[in-house]
Every structure is written in C-alpha cells, then in structure tokens.
Amino acid sequence: MDSQSIFDVIGDATRRRILALLAAEGELCVCELMAALDDIQPKVSRHLSVIREAGLASVRREGTWVYYRLAAPLPRWVRDLLDTLRTGAVPDLTADRARLKKMPGRPARVAA
C-alpha cells in the first residue's frame, strides 16, 4: 500500500462514498452498496475492485454473499483519513445511509 494509490482511490467521489459507508457501517455487500449509492452493480463492483487493489478493503464470503469491509491493519494516517470521510468529508453519506436503511431484503449476517 503506497500513499499515491490511497490518494488515487479517494480522488473519486464514488469511491469516497463507498469508503465512508464502509467506515460507518462496518461491512456491506455489493447489493447494499448499490442500494445506498443508487447505482448499478458493474460500476459499484469496479470501484470496489480499485479500493481492494489499493489495500483499503478486504473481502469475506458467506454462502452466496460477498461482504466488503475496511482492511486491517491500516496505517494510522489512513485510519484518520477514513474517519474524516465518515465524520463529514462526504456530504452524501447521510442520504446514502438513509437509502441503505430503507433497502428491502438486506442480507442477514451470520458473523462479521
């Protein structure tokens, strides 16, 4: 993980929104991110791939579901940056979380 790849990731508004959602919610599947972002699966998956390749997210499979969460451990400066995204640097986060809460049929997690 290098600092340039981190800044490349957060340079995109959709990826900032995804990172803020993961920081706020802990773990989400692609369908939950699609609902929160009101966006299509290929676009969300492409952004998740970039985030994962930069070392910012990890993946967990549970049956047919694939869940994404922030990677651990992350350097302190990266955690601080992600916390800043969660606490106000992403203006869309409140609306994104509201859409997520209204999502019908959200998958239940066995373990996180």
QUIVEN-V42526 format. One record per pair of residues at least 12 apart in sequence whose C-alpha atoms are under 6 Angstrom apart, sorted by the first residue. I is the first residue (numbers start at 0). GAP is how many residues later the second one is. D is the distance in whole Angstrom. If there is no record, write none. Layout:
I&GAP&D  I&GAP&D
This chain:
0&54&6  4&49&6  19&65&5  19&66&5  21&47&6  22&63&6  23&62&6  25&43&6  26&41&5  26&42&5  27&39&5  27&40&5  28&37&6  28&38&4  28&39&6  34&65&6  35&60&5  35&63&5  35&64&5  36&59&6  55&14&6  55&15&5  56&12&5  56&13&4  56&14&4  57&13&5
